[in-house]
């Protein structure tokens, strides 16, 4: 890949090909928790552009951040019943960007009717506020489990990564890195694994996932094109009779769906803040018990600081690296939180990875497949065609399945599906809809 090709798939400004493609899809822009109920107004930066998000009795609104009068910052505006009022001269804007008041103007002025602030569609799903930042009518939201599950069975969070969105996404669709980057030399009690990735056992098994990843580091990887992107089947033959199967998904354009435990999946998006920074947004979906949201949030706030959701382990302190820990406890020496491992891996590649210097191998199959799909989709958008999912009848969509399970080796392709379908069928929120 040359430098121009790397720019083609990484840059996200409004005039950049990849940025234009990503704007054709709903993107997460904030957690519901971030809107202070005393003053539900928040500045948002996405794709290198500035917005202001607000909520009143009429619902959510997302506008360009600078007032169209004289450019003052609407993120410091007054939230009132009629909308968001600029504190410079009192101009007020509703959720649709309509100018509803210009109080300093003479009586009978029609200036309001000639002014409109750019606005964007906004919806709330499972604790995350999504926005459509592209042109024209937005596509339908897909009926994935993370959106359709009862809210009591979901939990949302986010975190800042100081690098380009693409390398942040690619770590999540790389099946091999977990055997190394997330390798632990000791296995925890699964009873203490709540809310922790790779710390539980696989479904239908008593084998800790950490043991599987540590002892079987050369998996077989297969990809299958789907309505939403592609599925990744990663298999590790445990013995003559059984196989460990991990099913994950690339959810186009900038998300993936992965299993966290036998009963919880994670759907994670990667929002480009700009070319050099990314927020990951995740919805954790439970198929068994309601989410203990307070515990999940408290666990994550041990690492992430508010209000920016920055990691307390970062470049400034070498991600908490400890040489003694690396020798005896973890492969990285950076603690037991895999988010720290992932952040180090992608930030250490540079703010934008220089892909002209990389050497991909057979185990990087998913990276090849994704980049090919991304480039094809960017070119389709440039040609005025509909890229993947934007023109799909989502009511008939092949929904992403995701599970980590031990099954009989013979017929594993069918066996994991049976386990996944059984888990979903038994989900309390699924039974309530039946």
C-alpha positions in Angstrom: 0.0 0.0 0.0 1.4 3.4 -0.9 0.8 6.7 1.0 -2.0 7.9 -1.2 -3.9 4.6 -0.7 -3.4 4.8 3.0 -4.9 8.3 3.0 -7.8 7.1 0.9 -9.0 4.7 3.6 -8.1 6.6 6.8 -8.8 10.4 6.3 -12.3 11.5 7.5 -12.7 15.2 6.7 -15.8 16.2 4.8 -14.0 16.2 1.5 -12.2 12.9 2.2 -13.5 9.7 0.4 -13.5 7.6 3.6 -15.1 10.4 5.6 -17.9 10.7 3.1 -18.6 7.0 3.2 -18.7 6.8 7.0 -21.2 9.7 7.0 -23.6 7.6 5.0 -24.3 5.5 8.2 -25.6 6.2 11.7 -22.7 7.0 14.0 -22.6 7.1 17.8 -21.9 10.6 19.1 -22.5 10.5 22.8 -23.6 8.4 25.7 -27.0 9.3 27.2 -25.2 9.5 30.5 -23.2 12.5 29.2 -26.1 14.8 29.0 -26.4 16.5 32.4 -30.1 16.5 33.4 -29.7 20.0 34.8 -28.4 21.3 31.5 -28.6 18.7 28.7 -26.2 20.4 26.3 -22.9 18.9 25.1 -20.2 19.9 22.6 -19.5 17.0 20.2 -16.6 16.6 17.8 -16.9 14.0 15.0 -15.1 13.7 11.7 -13.1 16.8 12.4 -16.3 18.9 12.7 -17.9 20.7 15.7 -21.5 20.1 16.8 -23.7 20.8 19.7 -26.1 18.2 21.1 -29.0 19.1 23.3 -32.3 17.7 24.7 -35.4 19.4 26.0 -39.1 18.3 26.1 -39.2 18.3 22.3 -36.4 15.6 22.2 -32.9 15.6 21.0 -31.3 18.1 18.6 -27.9 18.2 16.9 -26.7 21.4 15.3 -23.5 22.8 13.9 -21.8 24.4 16.9 -21.2 28.0 15.8 -24.2 30.3 15.7 -25.0 31.5 12.2 -25.4 35.0 13.4 -21.8 35.9 14.3 -20.2 32.5 15.0 -20.5 32.3 18.8 -20.3 28.9 20.5 -23.8 27.4 20.9 -22.4 24.8 23.3 -22.6 27.6 25.9 -26.2 28.4 25.0 -29.2 28.5 27.2 -31.4 25.5 27.0 -35.0 26.7 27.0 -38.4 25.2 26.2 -38.3 26.4 22.6 -34.8 25.2 21.9 -31.2 26.3 22.3 -30.6 30.1 22.7 -27.2 31.7 21.9 -26.1 33.8 24.8 -24.4 36.4 22.5 -27.5 38.0 21.1 -30.3 35.7 22.1 -31.0 33.9 18.8 -32.8 30.7 19.4 -32.8 27.5 17.4 -35.1 24.4 17.5 -34.2 20.8 17.0 -34.5 21.1 13.2 -32.2 24.1 13.1 -35.0 26.5 12.5 -34.3 30.1 13.9 -37.3 30.8 16.1 -36.3 34.0 17.7 -34.0 37.0 17.0 -35.0 39.2 20.0 -32.8 42.2 19.3 -34.3 42.7 15.8 -37.0 45.3 15.2 -40.6 44.2 15.6 -41.9 42.5 12.5 -38.4 41.5 11.3 -38.5 38.4 9.0 -34.8 37.7 9.5 -35.7 34.4 11.3 -37.3 33.0 8.2 -34.1 33.4 6.2 -31.8 31.8 8.7 -31.4 28.0 9.3 -28.7 26.3 11.3 -27.5 22.9 9.8 -29.1 20.1 11.8 -28.8 16.3 11.8 -31.2 13.4 12.6 -30.6 11.9 16.1 -31.9 8.7 17.7 -31.3 7.0 21.1 -30.6 3.3 21.3 -29.6 1.3 24.3 -27.9 4.2 26.1 -26.1 5.7 23.1 -27.2 8.7 21.0 -26.7 8.1 17.3 -26.6 10.7 14.6 -26.8 10.7 10.8 -24.2 13.2 9.5 -24.6 12.5 5.8 -26.7 14.0 3.1 -30.2 12.9 2.1 -32.5 10.5 4.0 -30.7 8.4 6.5 -30.9 4.6 6.2 -32.9 2.5 8.6 -31.3 1.4 11.8 -30.6 -2.4 11.7 -32.6 -4.6 14.1 -29.6 -6.0 15.8 -29.9 -7.5 19.3 -28.0 -4.6 20.9 -30.8 -2.3 19.7 -33.8 -4.6 20.2 -33.0 -6.1 23.7 -34.9 -4.8 26.7 -32.8 -1.8 28.0 -32.4 -3.6 31.3 -30.3 -6.1 29.5 -27.9 -3.6 27.9 -25.1 -1.3 29.1 -23.3 1.4 27.2 -19.9 2.9 27.6 -17.1 4.6 25.6 -13.4 5.3 25.7 -10.9 7.6 23.9 -8.1 6.3 21.8 -5.5 8.7 20.5 -5.0 7.4 17.0 -6.9 7.0 13.7 -10.2 5.1 13.6 -9.1 2.5 11.2 -6.3 0.9 13.2 -8.6 1.1 16.3 -11.2 -0.9 14.4 -8.8 -3.4 12.9 -7.6 -4.7 16.2 -11.1 -5.8 16.9 -11.4 -8.0 13.8 -7.9 -9.6 14.2 -8.6 -13.1 15.7 -4.9 -13.9 16.4 -3.8 -11.1 18.6 -5.8 -12.3 21.6 -3.5 -15.3 22.0 -0.6 -12.9 22.6 -1.7 -9.4 23.5 -4.3 -10.7 25.9 -2.4 -13.7 27.2 -2.5 -14.3 30.9 -0.3 -16.9 32.6 -2.8 -17.7 35.3 -6.6 -18.3 34.9 -9.1 -16.5 37.2 -12.1 -18.1 38.8 -14.9 -17.7 36.3 -17.2 -16.7 39.2 -15.2 -13.4 39.4 -15.3 -12.7 35.7 -18.4 -10.5 35.5 -17.8 -7.6 33.1 -14.3 -8.8 32.1 -13.4 -9.8 28.5 -11.7 -13.2 28.1 -11.9 -14.0 31.8 -14.9 -16.4 31.7 -15.3 -19.9 30.3 -16.6 -20.8 26.9 -20.2 -21.8 26.4 -20.7 -25.6 26.9 -17.4 -25.8 28.6 -15.5 -25.5 31.9 -12.3 -24.5 30.1 -11.2 -20.9 30.8 -11.0 -18.8 27.6 -7.6 -17.6 28.8 -6.3 -21.2 28.8 -7.6 -21.8 25.2 -6.0 -18.6 23.9 -2.7 -19.3 25.7 -2.3 -23.0 24.6 -3.8 -22.8 21.1 -2.2 -19.9 19.3 -2.5 -20.9 15.7 -6.3 -20.9 14.9 -8.0 -21.6 11.6 -9.7 -18.5 10.4 -12.5 -18.4 7.9 -14.6 -15.4 6.7 -18.0 -15.4 5.2 -19.6 -12.4 3.4 -22.9 -11.3 5.0 -25.6 -8.6 4.6 -23.9 -6.5 7.2 -20.2 -7.0 6.3 -18.6 -10.4 7.0 -18.5 -13.1 9.7 -15.3 -14.4 11.2 -15.2 -18.0 12.3 -12.0 -18.8 14.4 -11.6 -22.4 15.3 -9.0 -24.1 17.6 -9.1 -27.9 17.7 -8.8 -28.8 21.4 -8.6 -32.6 21.0 -9.7 -35.3 18.6 -13.4 -34.7 19.4 -13.9 -31.1 20.3 -13.2 -27.6 18.9 -13.3 -24.1 20.4 -15.2 -21.8 18.0 -15.2 -18.1 18.3 -17.7 -16.3 16.0 -17.3 -12.5 15.6 -18.4 -10.0 13.0 -17.3 -7.0 11.0 -20.4 -4.8 11.2 -19.8 -2.3 8.3 -18.5 0.3 8.2 -16.9 0.9 11.6 -18.2 -1.6 14.1 -17.8 -5.2 15.2 -19.8 -7.7 17.3 -17.9 -10.0 19.6 -18.7 -12.3 22.5 -17.6 -11.2 26.0 -18.8 -14.3 27.9 -21.2 -17.2 27.3 -24.2 -14.9 28.0 -23.0 -11.4 26.9 -22.0 -9.9 23.6 -20.3 -6.5 22.8 -21.3 -4.4 19.8 -18.6 -1.8 19.4 -18.4 1.2 17.1 -15.3 3.4 16.3 -16.2 7.0 15.8 -13.5 9.2 14.2 -13.2 12.3 16.3 -10.8 13.5 13.6 -8.0 11.9 11.7 -5.9 11.4 14.9 -8.4 10.5 17.6 -11.2 7.9 18.0 -13.9 7.1 20.5 -15.0 3.5 20.8 -18.7 3.2 21.8 -19.9 -0.2 23.1 -23.2 -1.8 23.9 -23.0 -4.9 26.1 -26.0 -7.1 25.6 -27.0 -9.8 28.1 -29.0 -13.0 27.1 -29.5 -14.2 30.6 -29.7 -11.7 33.5 -30.3 -7.9 33.6 -27.1 -5.9 33.4 -25.7 -4.7 36.7 -25.1 -1.3 35.2 -23.7 0.3 38.3 -21.0 -2.4 38.6 -20.2 -2.3 34.9 -19.8 1.5 35.1 -17.8 1.4 38.3 -15.4 -1.2 36.8 -14.8 1.0 33.8 -14.4 4.2 35.7 -11.5 2.6 37.5 -9.6 3.0 34.2 -11.4 5.9 32.4 -11.6 9.4 33.8 -14.5 11.8 33.2 -15.6 14.0 31.4 -13.5 12.9 28.4 -13.4 9.1 29.1 -9.6 9.1 28.8 -7.6 6.1 30.0 -5.6 6.6 33.2 -3.0 4.3 31.6 -1.6 5.9 28.4 1.5 7.1 26.7 2.3 9.5 29.5 2.9 6.6 32.0 3.9 3.8 29.6 0.4 2.3 30.0 1.4 1.1 33.5 4.1 -1.2 32.1 5.7 -3.4 34.8 8.6 -5.7 33.8 8.1 -8.0 36.8 4.4 -8.5 35.8 5.4 -9.2 32.2 7.8 -11.9 33.4 5.3 -13.6 35.6 1.7 -12.7 35.1 0.7 -11.1 31.8 2.2 -11.1 28.3 2.2 -7.3 28.0 3.0 -6.3 31.6 0.3 -3.7 31.3 -2.3 -5.1 33.8 -5.4 -7.2 33.3 -7.6 -4.8 31.5 -7.6 -5.7 27.8 -8.6 -2.2 26.8 -5.2 -1.0 27.9 -3.5 -3.7 25.8 -5.6 -2.7 22.7 -4.9 1.0 23.3 -1.1 0.4 23.5 -1.2 -1.7 20.4 -3.0 0.8 18.2 -1.5 4.0 19.6 2.0 2.6 19.3 1.5 2.3 15.5 1.4 6.2 15.4 -1.5 8.6 15.1 -2.1 7.2 11.6 -0.5 3.9 11.0 2.0 4.0 8.1 0.7 1.0 6.1 3.5 1.4 3.5 5.8 -0.4 6.0 3.7 -3.3 7.2 4.1 -6.9 6.2 0.9 -8.8 6.4 0.7 -12.6 6.7 -1.8 -15.4 6.3 -3.1 -14.8 9.8 -4.1 -11.3 8.7 -6.8 -12.6 6.5 -9.5 -10.5 8.1 -7.5 -7.3 7.6 -7.2 -8.1 3.9 -11.0 -8.8 3.6 -12.0 -5.6 5.4 -9.8 -3.3 3.5 -11.0 -4.7 0.2 -14.6 -4.2 1.3 -13.8 -0.7 2.5 -12.1 0.4 -0.7 -14.9 -1.1 -2.8 -17.5 0.7 -0.7 -15.7 4.1 -0.9 -15.5 3.8 -4.7 -19.2 2.9 -4.9 -20.1 6.0 -2.8 -17.8 8.1 -5.1 -19.7 6.8 -8.1 -23.1 7.6 -6.6 -23.9 4.0 -5.9 -25.3 2.5 -2.7 -22.6 0.8 -0.6 -23.3 -2.2 1.6 -26.3 -2.0 3.9 -27.5 1.5 2.8 -29.9 0.1 0.2 -30.8 -3.1 2.1 -34.3 -4.1 3.3 -33.2 -4.4 6.9 -36.3 -6.3 7.9 -34.9 -9.3 6.0 -31.3 -8.7 7.2 -29.1 -11.6 8.1 -28.4 -10.5 11.7 -24.9 -10.9 13.2 -24.4 -14.0 15.4 -21.7 -14.0 18.0 -20.6 -16.7 20.4 -17.6 -18.3 22.1 -18.3 -22.0 22.4 -16.8 -25.5 22.7 -18.6 -28.0 20.4 -18.0 -31.4 18.7 -15.3 -30.9 16.1 -17.3 -32.8 13.4 -20.0 -30.5 12.1 -18.8 -27.5 14.1 -20.3 -25.1 11.5 -23.8 -26.3 12.5 -23.0 -26.9 16.1 -22.1 -23.3 17.0 -25.3 -22.1 15.3 -27.4 -24.4 17.5 -25.7 -23.1 20.6 -26.1 -19.5 19.5 -29.8 -19.9 18.5 -30.6 -21.7 21.8 -29.0 -18.9 23.8 -31.0 -16.2 22.0 -34.2 -18.2 22.2 -33.9 -18.4 26.0 -33.1 -14.7 26.5 -35.8 -13.2 28.8 -36.3 -10.2 26.5 -36.8 -12.5 23.6 -39.3 -14.6 25.4 -41.2 -11.4 26.5 -41.7 -10.6 22.8 -42.8 -14.1 21.8 
